[in-house]
Amino acid sequence: MEDLKGLILSGGTGTRLRPLTHTSAKQLVPVANKPVLFYGLEAMASAGIRDVGIIVAPETGGEIRDAAGDGSQFGLRIEYIEQDAPKGLAHAVLTAEPYLGSSPFVMYLGDNLLRDGITALVETFRSDNPDALILLTPVPDPESYGVAELNGDGRVARLVEKPKDPKTNLALVGVYMFTSAIFDAARSIEPSWRNELEITDAIQTLVERGLRVDPHIVHGWWKDTGQVQDMLEANRLILDDLEERIEGELIDSRVEGRVVIEEGAVLERSTVRGPAIVGRGSRITDAYIGPYTAIGHDVTIEKAELEHSIVLSGSSIADLEYRIEASLIGKNVRIGRGPVLPKAYRFVVGDNADVRIL
């Protein structure tokens, strides 16, 4: 088999993560202080893939280029491929055809996270030589996903997008492996009701043409980080595997459990209870940071409590009466108490924000 290439999809508008994604690509929102996209790039490198194309949108391509660079920080060679509009995953594959050529390739959705990576998948694809290999995982609500039905040989017999009456509980995970046969299949399909070229339709075409589509069932966790609750859950899952590392300064402070305090961070009269991470240059004063919290770089927290939350770089939180929990706070945000009197709420809130006063 020819050397495998990688294709990571990092276009899309991130509408479900607004207002954060009005100003930032959704694939660069950090989980455990690392952009989601970087987990996919690291998974590619760990699987022995060296050449990776990243599909980008015109609006956010520059930001993704700045973050991932030429790929050398991951041991990769990255090329950027602009998709003029989000016209579906199969359209993205066709957009990348000049880059991919005749090479087999792994396609990875840039906002997905797989705990166990893709190394086993790549090894299976190389050894078994199917025309396509798709990742499946058992889910409790298959009607919300693309679902695979298998035949007696354990191969894929049929794919159904969001079936009302699913025949199996095996949902497609956002990682696929293809030979160049996928290009003709993608060219042969019509746009769906969403006016997109669906990858499930292209794979179904492979099946109907008698080509071999194999399943690879994963049992480790998988997350599509498209919504705030998914980001927080992914943050929790990754922090669960955290290894303790204290490089910052603790002044009259204590840490409990698996905690990372990065270099240049200062804790003063504060408690951090892990698993949690505090990014470099952050200052935590007279505060409590509870489990499953990721504090980004250069964040200031004073006289406040946080738990099960993500705070992005450059933000400050101070003088809060109640604990912040299950929250995703963007970059350079200021949260604090106003004058004691008169008591009033004052907001500057972006589009599609969700504000709750409890």
C-alpha positions in Angstrom: 0.0 0.0 0.0 1.2 3.5 -0.9 2.2 5.8 2.0 -0.9 7.1 3.7 -1.8 10.8 3.7 -3.9 12.6 6.3 -6.9 14.9 5.7 -8.2 17.0 8.5 -11.4 18.9 8.0 -11.2 22.3 9.8 -13.7 24.3 7.8 -17.3 24.8 9.0 -18.7 27.8 10.8 -19.1 26.5 14.3 -22.6 27.9 14.7 -23.3 25.7 17.8 -20.4 27.2 19.7 -21.3 30.8 19.1 -20.5 33.4 20.3 -17.0 32.0 20.8 -16.8 31.0 17.1 -17.7 34.5 15.9 -14.0 35.4 16.5 -12.3 32.0 16.5 -12.3 28.8 14.6 -14.1 26.1 16.5 -11.2 23.7 16.0 -9.0 26.0 18.0 -11.1 26.2 21.1 -9.0 24.5 23.7 -9.7 21.4 25.7 -7.4 20.9 28.7 -5.5 24.0 27.4 -4.8 22.5 24.0 -6.7 23.3 20.8 -9.0 20.5 19.7 -7.3 20.4 16.3 -4.0 19.6 17.8 -5.3 16.3 19.2 -6.1 15.2 15.7 -2.7 16.3 14.4 -1.0 14.4 17.2 -3.1 11.3 16.5 -1.9 11.4 12.8 1.7 11.7 13.8 1.4 8.9 16.4 0.0 6.6 13.6 3.1 7.2 11.4 1.4 9.6 9.0 3.7 12.5 7.8 1.8 14.4 5.1 -1.4 16.0 6.1 -3.7 18.3 4.3 -6.0 20.6 6.3 -9.3 21.7 4.7 -9.9 25.3 5.9 -12.6 27.9 5.3 -11.8 31.4 3.9 -12.9 33.0 7.1 -10.8 31.0 9.6 -8.0 29.6 7.4 -5.5 32.3 8.4 -6.0 31.6 12.1 -5.6 27.9 11.7 -2.4 28.4 9.6 -1.0 30.6 12.3 -1.7 28.0 15.0 -0.6 24.8 13.2 2.1 26.3 11.0 4.0 24.0 8.6 3.4 21.0 10.9 7.0 20.6 12.1 5.9 21.1 15.8 4.0 17.8 15.3 6.5 16.0 13.1 4.2 16.5 10.1 4.3 18.3 6.8 1.1 20.3 6.5 -0.5 21.8 3.4 -3.7 23.9 3.5 -6.6 23.4 1.2 -9.3 26.0 1.0 -12.9 24.9 0.6 -14.9 27.8 -0.8 -18.1 26.9 1.1 -19.2 24.2 3.6 -20.9 21.9 1.0 -20.5 18.6 2.8 -17.8 16.1 3.7 -17.8 14.4 0.3 -17.3 17.9 -1.3 -14.3 18.4 1.0 -12.9 15.1 -0.2 -13.2 16.2 -3.8 -11.7 19.6 -3.0 -8.6 17.7 -1.6 -8.3 15.3 -4.6 -5.4 17.2 -6.2 -3.5 17.0 -3.0 -4.3 13.4 -2.2 -3.9 12.0 -5.7 -3.9 8.2 -5.8 -2.8 7.9 -2.1 -5.0 6.1 0.4 -5.8 8.5 3.2 -7.3 8.9 6.7 -10.0 11.6 7.0 -10.4 13.1 10.5 -13.0 15.7 11.5 -11.0 18.5 13.2 -13.5 19.0 16.0 -13.5 15.3 17.0 -11.6 13.7 19.9 -10.7 10.0 20.2 -9.2 8.8 23.4 -7.3 5.9 21.9 -6.2 7.8 18.7 -6.1 6.2 15.3 -3.0 4.0 15.3 -4.9 0.7 15.5 -7.2 1.9 12.7 -4.3 2.7 10.5 -2.6 -0.6 11.1 -5.8 -2.5 10.3 -6.3 -0.5 7.1 -2.7 -1.2 6.0 -2.9 -5.0 6.8 -6.5 -5.7 5.5 -6.5 -3.5 2.4 -10.2 -2.7 2.2 -11.5 0.0 -0.1 -12.7 1.9 2.9 -12.6 1.5 6.6 -15.0 3.4 8.9 -15.0 3.9 12.6 -18.1 2.9 14.5 -19.0 3.1 18.2 -22.0 1.9 20.1 -24.3 4.8 21.2 -27.5 4.9 23.3 -29.2 7.2 20.8 -28.4 5.9 17.3 -31.3 7.8 15.7 -29.2 11.0 16.2 -26.3 9.7 14.0 -25.3 8.1 10.8 -25.8 4.3 11.5 -24.1 1.3 10.0 -25.8 -2.0 9.3 -23.4 -5.0 9.0 -23.8 -8.2 6.9 -23.0 -11.7 8.0 -19.3 -11.3 7.2 -19.1 -8.4 9.5 -18.7 -5.9 6.7 -20.8 -2.8 6.1 -24.0 -3.6 4.2 -25.8 -0.3 4.5 -25.5 3.2 6.0 -28.5 5.2 7.1 -28.4 8.9 8.2 -30.3 9.5 11.4 -32.8 6.5 11.0 -36.1 6.7 12.7 -36.0 3.0 13.4 -32.3 2.1 13.7 -31.4 -1.5 13.0 -28.1 -1.2 15.0 -26.6 1.1 17.7 -23.4 1.5 15.7 -22.8 5.2 14.9 -20.2 6.6 12.6 -17.4 8.3 14.3 -15.7 11.3 12.5 -12.7 9.3 11.3 -12.6 7.4 8.0 -10.0 5.7 5.8 -10.3 5.6 2.0 -8.6 4.5 -1.1 -8.9 6.8 -4.2 -12.1 4.9 -5.1 -14.0 7.4 -2.9 -13.4 10.2 -5.5 -15.6 8.6 -8.2 -18.2 7.7 -5.6 -18.3 11.3 -4.3 -18.6 12.6 -7.9 -21.6 10.3 -8.6 -23.9 11.4 -5.7 -26.4 14.2 -5.6 -26.7 16.8 -2.9 -28.8 15.9 0.1 -31.8 17.8 1.4 -29.2 20.0 3.2 -27.7 20.8 -0.2 -24.5 19.0 0.8 -22.6 16.1 -0.6 -22.8 13.6 2.2 -19.9 11.3 2.9 -22.5 8.6 4.1 -24.0 8.7 0.5 -20.5 8.3 -1.0 -19.7 5.3 1.2 -23.0 3.8 0.5 -22.2 4.1 -3.2 -19.0 2.1 -2.6 -21.1 -0.6 -0.9 -23.6 -0.7 -3.8 -20.7 -1.0 -6.3 -19.5 -4.1 -4.5 -16.4 -2.6 -3.1 -15.3 -3.6 0.4 -16.2 -1.3 3.3 -15.0 -2.6 6.6 -16.0 -1.4 10.1 -13.7 -0.8 13.0 -15.5 -0.6 16.3 -14.0 1.5 19.0 -14.9 1.2 22.6 -12.8 4.0 24.1 -14.6 7.3 24.4 -15.2 9.6 21.4 -16.4 13.1 21.4 -17.7 15.5 18.8 -17.0 18.9 20.4 -19.5 20.8 18.4 -21.5 22.1 21.4 -20.6 23.7 24.8 -21.7 20.6 26.8 -19.6 18.4 24.5 -16.5 20.7 25.1 -17.0 20.5 28.8 -17.4 16.7 28.7 -14.3 16.3 26.5 -12.4 18.6 28.9 -13.5 16.3 31.8 -12.4 13.1 29.9 -9.0 14.4 29.0 -8.3 15.9 32.5 -9.1 12.4 33.9 -5.9 11.2 32.3 -3.8 14.1 33.6 -0.4 13.5 35.2 0.4 15.9 38.1 3.0 18.6 37.3 3.7 21.6 39.4 6.0 24.1 37.7 4.5 27.4 38.9 4.7 29.1 42.3 2.5 28.3 45.3 2.2 30.9 48.0 0.1 29.8 51.1 -1.8 27.6 48.6 -2.5 23.9 48.2 -3.2 21.5 45.4 -5.1 18.3 45.8 -5.2 15.4 43.3 -4.0 15.4 39.7 -3.2 19.1 39.0 -1.0 20.8 36.5 0.3 24.3 37.4 2.3 25.5 34.4 5.5 27.6 34.5 5.0 31.2 35.4 1.6 30.6 37.1 1.2 31.9 40.7 -1.3 30.7 43.3 -1.7 32.8 46.4 -4.0 31.8 49.3 -5.8 29.5 46.9 -6.9 25.9 46.6 -6.9 23.8 43.3 -8.6 20.5 43.5 -7.9 18.2 40.6 -8.1 17.1 38.0 -7.4 20.6 36.8 -4.9 22.7 34.9 -3.7 26.3 35.3 -2.0 27.8 32.3 1.3 29.6 32.2 1.3 33.2 33.5 -2.0 32.9 35.2 -2.5 34.3 38.7 -5.0 32.8 41.1 -5.6 34.8 44.4 -7.9 34.0 47.3 -9.8 31.6 45.0 -10.9 28.0 44.6 -10.5 26.0 41.4 -12.5 22.8 41.5 -12.3 19.5 39.6 -12.5 19.4 35.8 -11.5 23.0 35.3 -9.0 24.2 32.7 -7.6 27.8 33.2 -5.9 29.1 30.1 -2.8 31.3 29.8 -2.5 34.7 31.4 -5.8 34.4 33.3 -6.5 36.3 36.5 -8.9 34.9 39.1 -9.4 36.7 42.4 -12.0 36.1 45.1 -13.9 33.6 43.0 -14.7 29.9 42.7 -14.8 27.8 39.6 -15.6 24.2 38.9 -16.1 22.0 35.8 -15.4 25.0 33.5 -13.0 26.2 30.7 -11.6 29.7 30.9 -9.7 30.8 27.8 -6.5 32.9 27.8 -6.4 36.5 28.9 -9.6 36.6 30.9 -10.1 37.9 34.4 -12.7 36.9 37.0 -13.0 38.7 40.3 -15.2 39.3 43.4 -18.0 36.9 42.7 -20.5 35.9 45.4 -21.4 32.5 43.8 -19.4 29.7 42.3 -19.1 29.5 38.5 -19.7 26.0 37.2 -20.3 24.2 33.8 -19.2 27.3 31.9 -17.1 28.1 28.9 -15.6 31.5 29.1 -13.9 33.0 26.0 -10.7 34.9 25.5 -10.1 38.3 27.1 -13.4 38.2 29.0 -13.9 40.4 32.1 -16.3 39.1 34.8 -16.6 41.0 38.0 -18.9 42.8 40.4 -20.0 46.3 39.8 -20.6 49.1 42.4 -22.4 47.9 45.5 -25.2 50.4 45.0 -27.4 50.8 43.0 -27.8 47.1 42.5 -28.3 46.3 38.8 -27.2 43.9 36.1 -25.2 45.2 33.2 -24.3 43.1 30.1 -22.4 43.4 26.9 -23.4 40.1 25.3 -22.5 38.6 21.8 -24.9 37.0 19.4 -26.5 33.7 20.4 -25.2 33.9 23.9 -26.9 32.0 26.8 -27.0 34.0 30.0 -28.7 32.6 33.1 -29.1 34.3 36.5 -29.8 31.7 39.2 
